[in-house]
Amino acid sequence: MTAIKKNIDFEFTATEKQLLRAKGITLKSVSNFAIDEIATVVNASPQRAKTLSALFEFQSIPSVGIRFAHDLMLLGYYNLTSLKDKTGSDLLNDYEKAIGHRIDPCLEDQFRLIVHYANHPDSAKKWWDFTNERKAFRSNHGYPADRPA
């Protein structure tokens, strides 16, 4: 990735922050740790450590925030590698089914961005760079017949 954003929200608990301080570990340096190391350092379950790692990895992408990082985890994705063979349109379709209703179509641009970054980690694109691509795709292919109301 080209540049790491300065403001990444790990959502550390007060206890996790206290453990990091006691061990002299800065919040940002946690991003250099493997998932099992994160679990050890903050005394977290493997799932919690996986979540912390995903929060960093996803929010490192320009124009991706914590809410979208959680959206990706809701779909079962915890790293960019798992998104390499996906499509933004399929991710949006899966997301709408998971939450049970339609969402703003611009979120598909975010899904397209994250797939792009999974395959092109040095890219500088932002979500809005995918708007025309999404519009052209949906104009040609529409939405699934079982799309939530």
Backbone as JSON Lines, residues from 0, in Angstrom:
{"i":0,"aa":"M","n":[0.83,-1.17,0.0],"ca":[0.0,0.0,0.0],"c":[0.88,1.24,0.0]}
{"i":1,"aa":"T","n":[0.39,2.28,-0.64],"ca":[1.19,3.47,-0.8],"c":[1.47,4.17,0.52]}
{"i":2,"aa":"A","n":[0.47,4.56,1.23],"ca":[0.67,5.27,2.5],"c":[-0.38,4.82,3.5]}
{"i":3,"aa":"I","n":[0.06,4.66,4.71],"ca":[-0.86,4.24,5.77],"c":[-1.52,5.48,6.35]}
{"i":4,"aa":"K","n":[-2.83,5.41,6.51],"ca":[-3.56,6.53,7.09],"c":[-3.11,6.75,8.53]}
{"i":5,"aa":"K","n":[-3.22,7.98,8.96],"ca":[-2.79,8.32,10.31],"c":[-3.81,7.94,11.37]}
{"i":6,"aa":"N","n":[-5.08,8.03,11.05],"ca":[-6.13,7.79,12.04],"c":[-6.84,6.47,11.79]}
{"i":7,"aa":"I","n":[-6.37,5.44,12.42],"ca":[-6.99,4.13,12.32],"c":[-7.57,3.81,13.68]}
{"i":8,"aa":"D","n":[-8.83,3.44,13.69],"ca":[-9.52,3.13,14.93],"c":[-9.49,1.62,15.16]}
{"i":9,"aa":"F","n":[-8.71,1.21,16.13],"ca":[-8.63,-0.21,16.46],"c":[-9.78,-0.64,17.36]}
{"i":10,"aa":"E","n":[-10.41,0.3,18.0],"ca":[-11.44,0.01,18.99],"c":[-10.9,-0.85,20.14]}
{"i":11,"aa":"F","n":[-9.7,-0.51,20.59],"ca":[-9.15,-1.2,21.75],"c":[-10.0,-0.89,22.97]}
{"i":12,"aa":"T","n":[-10.18,-1.88,23.8],"ca":[-10.85,-1.65,25.07],"c":[-9.89,-0.92,26.0]}
{"i":13,"aa":"A","n":[-10.42,-0.39,27.09],"ca":[-9.57,0.29,28.06],"c":[-8.53,-0.69,28.62]}
{"i":14,"aa":"T","n":[-8.94,-1.92,28.85],"ca":[-8.02,-2.94,29.37],"c":[-6.92,-3.25,28.37]}
{"i":15,"aa":"E","n":[-7.3,-3.36,27.09],"ca":[-6.29,-3.63,26.04],"c":[-5.29,-2.49,25.95]}
{"i":16,"aa":"K","n":[-5.78,-1.25,26.02],"ca":[-4.88,-0.09,25.97],"c":[-3.94,-0.1,27.17]}
{"i":17,"aa":"Q","n":[-4.48,-0.47,28.33],"ca":[-3.66,-0.52,29.54],"c":[-2.56,-1.57,29.4]}
{"i":18,"aa":"L","n":[-2.9,-2.73,28.86],"ca":[-1.9,-3.78,28.65],"c":[-0.81,-3.32,27.67]}
{"i":19,"aa":"L","n":[-1.2,-2.64,26.62],"ca":[-0.23,-2.14,25.65],"c":[0.71,-1.13,26.31]}
{"i":20,"aa":"R","n":[0.14,-0.19,27.06],"ca":[0.97,0.81,27.76],"c":[1.93,0.13,28.72]}
{"i":21,"aa":"A","n":[1.44,-0.84,29.46],"ca":[2.29,-1.53,30.45],"c":[3.46,-2.24,29.77]}
{"i":22,"aa":"K","n":[3.26,-2.66,28.53],"ca":[4.32,-3.36,27.8],"c":[5.12,-2.43,26.9]}
{"i":23,"aa":"G","n":[4.8,-1.14,26.95],"ca":[5.53,-0.16,26.16],"c":[5.28,-0.26,24.66]}
{"i":24,"aa":"I","n":[4.11,-0.73,24.29],"ca":[3.77,-0.91,22.88],"c":[2.8,0.19,22.46]}
{"i":25,"aa":"T","n":[3.17,0.88,21.39],"ca":[2.28,1.93,20.89],"c":[1.12,1.3,20.13]}
{"i":26,"aa":"L","n":[0.02,2.05,20.04],"ca":[-1.16,1.54,19.34],"c":[-0.83,1.23,17.88]}
{"i":27,"aa":"K","n":[-0.13,2.13,17.22],"ca":[0.18,1.92,15.79],"c":[1.11,0.73,15.57]}
{"i":28,"aa":"S","n":[2.0,0.46,16.51],"ca":[2.94,-0.64,16.3],"c":[2.26,-2.0,16.32]}
{"i":29,"aa":"V","n":[1.06,-2.07,16.87],"ca":[0.31,-3.33,16.89],"c":[0.08,-3.84,15.47]}
{"i":30,"aa":"S","n":[0.03,-2.93,14.51],"ca":[-0.19,-3.33,13.11],"c":[0.95,-4.19,12.58]}
{"i":31,"aa":"N","n":[2.09,-4.17,13.23],"ca":[3.23,-4.98,12.79],"c":[3.21,-6.39,13.38]}
{"i":32,"aa":"F","n":[2.25,-6.66,14.24],"ca":[2.19,-7.94,14.92],"c":[1.33,-8.94,14.14]}
{"i":33,"aa":"A","n":[1.69,-10.19,14.22],"ca":[0.86,-11.27,13.67],"c":[-0.34,-11.45,14.59]}
{"i":34,"aa":"I","n":[-1.37,-12.09,14.09],"ca":[-2.61,-12.26,14.86],"c":[-2.35,-12.96,16.19]}
{"i":35,"aa":"D","n":[-1.52,-14.0,16.2],"ca":[-1.25,-14.7,17.47],"c":[-0.48,-13.81,18.44]}
{"i":36,"aa":"E","n":[0.36,-12.92,17.92],"ca":[1.09,-11.99,18.78],"c":[0.13,-10.95,19.38]}
{"i":37,"aa":"I","n":[-0.81,-10.49,18.57],"ca":[-1.8,-9.53,19.07],"c":[-2.58,-10.17,20.22]}
{"i":38,"aa":"A","n":[-2.98,-11.42,20.01],"ca":[-3.75,-12.14,21.05],"c":[-2.95,-12.19,22.36]}
{"i":39,"aa":"T","n":[-1.68,-12.47,22.26],"ca":[-0.83,-12.56,23.45],"c":[-0.65,-11.2,24.11]}
{"i":40,"aa":"V","n":[-0.34,-10.2,23.3],"ca":[-0.03,-8.87,23.84],"c":[-1.22,-8.25,24.57]}
{"i":41,"aa":"V","n":[-2.43,-8.39,24.03],"ca":[-3.59,-7.76,24.67],"c":[-4.48,-8.77,25.39]}
{"i":42,"aa":"N","n":[-3.97,-10.0,25.54],"ca":[-4.69,-11.04,26.24],"c":[-6.1,-11.23,25.65]}
{"i":43,"aa":"A","n":[-6.13,-11.38,24.32],"ca":[-7.4,-11.47,23.61],"c":[-7.6,-12.87,23.03]}
{"i":44,"aa":"S","n":[-8.84,-13.18,22.74],"ca":[-9.15,-14.43,22.06],"c":[-8.61,-14.36,20.63]}
{"i":45,"aa":"P","n":[-8.43,-15.5,20.0],"ca":[-7.99,-15.48,18.6],"c":[-8.94,-14.68,17.71]}
{"i":46,"aa":"Q","n":[-10.25,-14.76,17.95],"ca":[-11.21,-14.01,17.14],"c":[-11.05,-12.51,17.35]}
{"i":47,"aa":"R","n":[-10.87,-12.09,18.58],"ca":[-10.68,-10.66,18.86],"c":[-9.4,-10.16,18.2]}
{"i":48,"aa":"A","n":[-8.32,-10.94,18.27],"ca":[-7.06,-10.55,17.63],"c":[-7.22,-10.47,16.11]}
{"i":49,"aa":"K","n":[-7.98,-11.38,15.55],"ca":[-8.26,-11.37,14.11],"c":[-9.04,-10.11,13.73]}
{"i":50,"aa":"T","n":[-9.98,-9.71,14.57],"ca":[-10.75,-8.48,14.35],"c":[-9.85,-7.26,14.42]}
{"i":51,"aa":"L","n":[-8.98,-7.19,15.4],"ca":[-8.07,-6.06,15.53],"c":[-7.16,-5.95,14.31]}
{"i":52,"aa":"S","n":[-6.68,-7.07,13.84],"ca":[-5.83,-7.08,12.65],"c":[-6.61,-6.61,11.42]}
{"i":53,"aa":"A","n":[-7.84,-7.07,11.28],"ca":[-8.68,-6.68,10.15],"c":[-9.0,-5.18,10.19]}
{"i":54,"aa":"L","n":[-9.28,-4.66,11.38],"ca":[-9.56,-3.23,11.5],"c":[-8.41,-2.41,10.96]}
{"i":55,"aa":"F","n":[-7.18,-2.83,11.28],"ca":[-6.02,-2.1,10.76],"c":[-5.9,-2.28,9.26]}
{"i":56,"aa":"E","n":[-5.93,-3.51,8.79],"ca":[-5.7,-3.77,7.37],"c":[-6.72,-3.05,6.48]}
{"i":57,"aa":"F","n":[-7.97,-3.13,6.82],"ca":[-9.0,-2.5,6.0],"c":[-8.94,-0.98,6.07]}
{"i":58,"aa":"Q","n":[-8.74,-0.43,7.26],"ca":[-8.7,1.02,7.39],"c":[-7.42,1.65,6.84]}
{"i":59,"aa":"S","n":[-6.45,0.83,6.51],"ca":[-5.22,1.34,5.9],"c":[-5.45,1.79,4.46]}
{"i":60,"aa":"I","n":[-6.56,1.39,3.89],"ca":[-6.89,1.74,2.53],"c":[-7.54,3.13,2.51]}
{"i":61,"aa":"P","n":[-7.09,4.01,1.61],"ca":[-7.69,5.34,1.54],"c":[-9.21,5.27,1.36]}
{"i":62,"aa":"S","n":[-9.9,6.08,2.08],"ca":[-11.36,6.25,2.08],"c":[-12.13,5.07,2.66]}
{"i":63,"aa":"V","n":[-11.45,4.2,3.41],"ca":[-12.13,3.11,4.11],"c":[-12.07,3.4,5.6]}
{"i":64,"aa":"G","n":[-13.23,3.45,6.22],"ca":[-13.3,3.73,7.64],"c":[-13.71,2.51,8.45]}
{"i":65,"aa":"I","n":[-13.88,2.73,9.73],"ca":[-14.17,1.63,10.64],"c":[-15.51,0.97,10.35]}
{"i":66,"aa":"R","n":[-16.51,1.75,9.99],"ca":[-17.83,1.16,9.73],"c":[-17.75,0.17,8.56]}
{"i":67,"aa":"F","n":[-17.05,0.56,7.5],"ca":[-16.93,-0.33,6.35],"c":[-16.08,-1.55,6.71]}
{"i":68,"aa":"A","n":[-15.07,-1.37,7.54],"ca":[-14.28,-2.51,8.0],"c":[-15.18,-3.53,8.7]}
{"i":69,"aa":"H","n":[-16.11,-3.03,9.52],"ca":[-17.05,-3.92,10.2],"c":[-18.02,-4.57,9.19]}
{"i":70,"aa":"D","n":[-18.4,-3.83,8.16],"ca":[-19.26,-4.41,7.12],"c":[-18.57,-5.6,6.46]}
{"i":71,"aa":"L","n":[-17.29,-5.46,6.18],"ca":[-16.54,-6.57,5.57],"c":[-16.47,-7.77,6.5]}
{"i":72,"aa":"M","n":[-16.25,-7.51,7.78],"ca":[-16.2,-8.61,8.74],"c":[-17.56,-9.27,8.91]}
{"i":73,"aa":"L","n":[-18.63,-8.49,8.79],"ca":[-19.98,-9.06,8.84],"c":[-20.15,-10.12,7.74]}
{"i":74,"aa":"L","n":[-19.51,-9.87,6.61],"ca":[-19.56,-10.83,5.5],"c":[-18.55,-11.97,5.64]}
{"i":75,"aa":"G","n":[-17.73,-11.92,6.68],"ca":[-16.78,-12.99,6.93],"c":[-15.38,-12.76,6.4]}
{"i":76,"aa":"Y","n":[-15.06,-11.52,6.03],"ca":[-13.74,-11.21,5.49],"c":[-12.91,-10.5,6.55]}
{"i":77,"aa":"Y","n":[-11.68,-10.98,6.74],"ca":[-10.81,-10.42,7.75],"c":[-9.45,-10.0,7.2]}
{"i":78,"aa":"N","n":[-9.26,-10.12,5.9],"ca":[-8.02,-9.66,5.28],"c":[-8.23,-9.45,3.79]}
{"i":79,"aa":"L","n":[-7.34,-8.69,3.2],"ca":[-7.45,-8.37,1.77],"c":[-7.28,-9.61,0.89]}
{"i":80,"aa":"T","n":[-6.44,-10.52,1.3],"ca":[-6.2,-11.72,0.5],"c":[-7.49,-12.48,0.23]}
{"i":81,"aa":"S","n":[-8.38,-12.52,1.2],"ca":[-9.64,-13.25,1.05],"c":[-10.59,-12.56,0.08]}
{"i":82,"aa":"L","n":[-10.27,-11.35,-0.34],"ca":[-11.14,-10.59,-1.24],"c":[-10.63,-10.53,-2.68]}
{"i":83,"aa":"K","n":[-9.48,-11.1,-2.94],"ca":[-8.86,-11.0,-4.27],"c":[-9.74,-11.49,-5.4]}
{"i":84,"aa":"D","n":[-10.45,-12.56,-5.21],"ca":[-11.24,-13.15,-6.3],"c":[-12.71,-12.77,-6.24]}
{"i":85,"aa":"K","n":[-13.05,-11.76,-5.46],"ca":[-14.44,-11.33,-5.32],"c":[-14.75,-10.21,-6.31]}
{"i":86,"aa":"T","n":[-16.02,-9.84,-6.39],"ca":[-16.42,-8.68,-7.19],"c":[-17.21,-7.74,-6.3]}
{"i":87,"aa":"G","n":[-17.11,-6.46,-6.59],"ca":[-17.85,-5.47,-5.81],"c":[-19.34,-5.69,-5.87]}
{"i":88,"aa":"S","n":[-19.83,-6.07,-7.06],"ca":[-21.28,-6.28,-7.2],"c":[-21.75,-7.47,-6.37]}
{"i":89,"aa":"D","n":[-21.01,-8.55,-6.38],"ca":[-21.4,-9.71,-5.58],"c":[-21.33,-9.4,-4.08]}
{"i":90,"aa":"L","n":[-20.31,-8.65,-3.68],"ca":[-20.19,-8.28,-2.27],"c":[-21.37,-7.41,-1.84]}
{"i":91,"aa":"L","n":[-21.77,-6.47,-2.68],"ca":[-22.93,-5.65,-2.35],"c":[-24.18,-6.52,-2.25]}
{"i":92,"aa":"N","n":[-24.37,-7.41,-3.21],"ca":[-25.53,-8.29,-3.18],"c":[-25.55,-9.12,-1.89]}
{"i":93,"aa":"D","n":[-24.39,-9.68,-1.53],"ca":[-24.29,-10.48,-0.31],"c":[-24.56,-9.62,0.93]}
{"i":94,"aa":"Y","n":[-24.06,-8.41,0.92],"ca":[-24.25,-7.52,2.07],"c":[-25.72,-7.17,2.26]}
{"i":95,"aa":"E","n":[-26.38,-6.82,1.18],"ca":[-27.81,-6.48,1.29],"c":[-28.62,-7.67,1.79]}
{"i":96,"aa":"K","n":[-28.28,-8.86,1.35],"ca":[-28.98,-10.05,1.85],"c":[-28.69,-10.25,3.34]}
{"i":97,"aa":"A","n":[-27.45,-10.01,3.74],"ca":[-27.07,-10.2,5.15],"c":[-27.8,-9.23,6.07]}
{"i":98,"aa":"I","n":[-27.98,-7.99,5.62],"ca":[-28.64,-7.01,6.5],"c":[-30.15,-6.95,6.27]}
{"i":99,"aa":"G","n":[-30.62,-7.56,5.18],"ca":[-32.05,-7.68,4.95],"c":[-32.73,-6.48,4.31]}
{"i":100,"aa":"H","n":[-31.95,-5.54,3.81],"ca":[-32.55,-4.4,3.11],"c":[-31.53,-3.78,2.15]}
{"i":101,"aa":"R","n":[-32.04,-2.94,1.26],"ca":[-31.18,-2.25,0.31],"c":[-30.41,-1.13,1.01]}
{"i":102,"aa":"I","n":[-29.26,-0.84,0.44],"ca":[-28.45,0.26,0.97],"c":[-28.09,1.21,-0.17]}
{"i":103,"aa":"D","n":[-27.48,2.29,0.17],"ca":[-27.04,3.28,-0.82],"c":[-26.12,2.58,-1.83]}
{"i":104,"aa":"P","n":[-26.39,2.75,-3.12],"ca":[-25.57,2.08,-4.14],"c":[-24.1,2.48,-4.09]}
{"i":105,"aa":"C","n":[-23.78,3.63,-3.49],"ca":[-22.37,4.04,-3.41],"c":[-21.54,3.07,-2.58]}
{"i":106,"aa":"L","n":[-22.19,2.3,-1.71],"ca":[-21.44,1.31,-0.94],"c":[-20.82,0.27,-1.88]}
{"i":107,"aa":"E","n":[-21.45,0.03,-3.02],"ca":[-20.85,-0.89,-3.98],"c":[-19.51,-0.34,-4.47]}
{"i":108,"aa":"D","n":[-19.39,0.98,-4.56],"ca":[-18.12,1.58,-4.96],"c":[-17.03,1.23,-3.93]}
{"i":109,"aa":"Q","n":[-17.41,1.23,-2.65],"ca":[-16.47,0.83,-1.59],"c":[-16.06,-0.63,-1.75]}
{"i":110,"aa":"F","n":[-17.04,-1.49,-2.05],"ca":[-16.71,-2.9,-2.25],"c":[-15.79,-3.07,-3.46]}
{"i":111,"aa":"R","n":[-16.05,-2.32,-4.51],"ca":[-15.18,-2.37,-5.7],"c":[-13.77,-1.9,-5.35]}
{"i":112,"aa":"L","n":[-13.69,-0.85,-4.52],"ca":[-12.39,-0.34,-4.09],"c":[-11.61,-1.4,-3.32]}
{"i":113,"aa":"I","n":[-12.26,-2.06,-2.39],"ca":[-11.55,-3.02,-1.55],"c":[-11.04,-4.21,-2.37]}
{"i":114,"aa":"V","n":[-11.83,-4.65,-3.34],"ca":[-11.37,-5.73,-4.24],"c":[-10.2,-5.24,-5.07]}
{"i":115,"aa":"H","n":[-10.29,-4.02,-5.55],"ca":[-9.2,-3.44,-6.32],"c":[-7.91,-3.43,-5.5]}
{"i":116,"aa":"Y","n":[-7.99,-2.96,-4.26],"ca":[-6.81,-2.91,-3.4],"c":[-6.27,-4.3,-3.08]}
{"i":117,"aa":"A","n":[-7.13,-5.26,-2.97],"ca":[-6.67,-6.63,-2.72],"c":[-5.79,-7.11,-3.87]}
{"i":118,"aa":"N","n":[-6.09,-6.64,-5.06],"ca":[-5.34,-7.05,-6.25],"c":[-4.27,-6.06,-6.68]}
{"i":119,"aa":"H","n":[-4.37,-4.82,-6.21],"ca":[-3.43,-3.75,-6.57],"c":[-3.07,-2.94,-5.33]}
{"i":120,"aa":"P","n":[-2.27,-3.5,-4.43],"ca":[-2.03,-2.86,-3.13],"c":[-1.34,-1.49,-3.2]}
{"i":121,"aa":"D","n":[-0.72,-1.16,-4.31],"ca":[-0.03,0.14,-4.41],"c":[-0.9,1.22,-5.04]}
{"i":122,"aa":"S","n":[-2.15,0.93,-5.24],"ca":[-3.06,1.87,-5.87],"c":[-3.33,3.09,-4.98]}
{"i":123,"aa":"A","n":[-3.68,4.18,-5.61],"ca":[-4.04,5.39,-4.87],"c":[-5.51,5.74,-5.08]}
{"i":124,"aa":"K","n":[-6.27,4.82,-5.65],"ca":[-7.68,5.1,-5.94],"c":[-8.5,5.24,-4.67]}
{"i":125,"aa":"K","n":[-9.58,5.98,-4.8],"ca":[-10.56,6.17,-3.73],"c":[-11.88,5.56,-4.18]}
{"i":126,"aa":"W","n":[-12.87,5.45,-3.29],"ca":[-14.11,4.78,-3.65],"c":[-14.81,5.45,-4.82]}
{"i":127,"aa":"W","n":[-14.76,6.76,-4.91],"ca":[-15.49,7.45,-5.97],"c":[-14.9,7.21,-7.35]}
{"i":128,"aa":"D","n":[-13.71,6.66,-7.42],"ca":[-13.12,6.3,-8.71],"c":[-13.84,5.11,-9.35]}
{"i":129,"aa":"F","n":[-14.71,4.46,-8.6],"ca":[-15.42,3.28,-9.1],"c":[-16.89,3.54,-9.4]}
{"i":130,"aa":"T","n":[-17.33,4.77,-9.25],"ca":[-18.74,5.09,-9.45],"c":[-19.19,4.83,-10.89]}
{"i":131,"aa":"N","n":[-18.43,5.3,-11.86],"ca":[-18.82,5.09,-13.26],"c":[-18.82,3.61,-13.63]}
{"i":132,"aa":"E","n":[-17.85,2.88,-13.1],"ca":[-17.78,1.43,-13.34],"c":[-19.03,0.74,-12.8]}
{"i":133,"aa":"R","n":[-19.42,1.12,-11.58],"ca":[-20.61,0.53,-10.97],"c":[-21.86,0.86,-11.77]}
{"i":134,"aa":"K","n":[-22.0,2.11,-12.13],"ca":[-23.18,2.54,-12.87],"c":[-23.28,1.81,-14.21]}
{"i":135,"aa":"A","n":[-22.17,1.66,-14.9],"ca":[-22.17,0.94,-16.19],"c":[-22.54,-0.53,-15.98]}
{"i":136,"aa":"F","n":[-21.97,-1.14,-14.94],"ca":[-22.27,-2.55,-14.66],"c":[-23.75,-2.73,-14.34]}
{"i":137,"aa":"R","n":[-24.28,-1.9,-13.46],"ca":[-25.69,-2.05,-13.06],"c":[-26.63,-1.71,-14.22]}
{"i":138,"aa":"S","n":[-26.22,-0.81,-15.08],"ca":[-27.03,-0.49,-16.25],"c":[-27.14,-1.71,-17.17]}
{"i":139,"aa":"N","n":[-26.05,-2.43,-17.28],"ca":[-26.02,-3.64,-18.15],"c":[-26.58,-4.87,-17.49]}
{"i":140,"aa":"H","n":[-26.38,-5.02,-16.18],"ca":[-26.71,-6.27,-15.5],"c":[-27.82,-6.15,-14.46]}
{"i":141,"aa":"G","n":[-28.13,-4.95,-14.04],"ca":[-29.16,-4.76,-13.03],"c":[-28.77,-5.35,-11.68]}
{"i":142,"aa":"Y","n":[-29.79,-5.6,-10.88],"ca":[-29.62,-6.19,-9.55],"c":[-30.28,-7.56,-9.54]}
{"i":143,"aa":"P","n":[-29.94,-8.41,-8.59],"ca":[-30.56,-9.73,-8.53],"c":[-32.08,-9.65,-8.29]}
{"i":144,"aa":"A","n":[-32.79,-10.61,-8.81],"ca":[-34.25,-10.65,-8.65],"c":[-34.65,-10.77,-7.19]}
{"i":145,"aa":"D","n":[-33.8,-11.39,-6.36],"ca":[-34.11,-11.58,-4.95],"c":[-33.53,-10.48,-4.05]}
{"i":146,"aa":"R","n":[-33.23,-9.33,-4.63],"ca":[-32.7,-8.21,-3.86],"c":[-33.72,-7.79,-2.8]}
{"i":147,"aa":"P","n":[-33.25,-7.58,-1.56],"ca":[-34.2,-7.18,-0.51],"c":[-34.89,-5.85,-0.86]}
{"i":148,"aa":"A","n":[-36.08,-5.67,-0.31],"ca":[-36.84,-4.44,-0.56],"c":[-36.31,-3.3,0.26]}
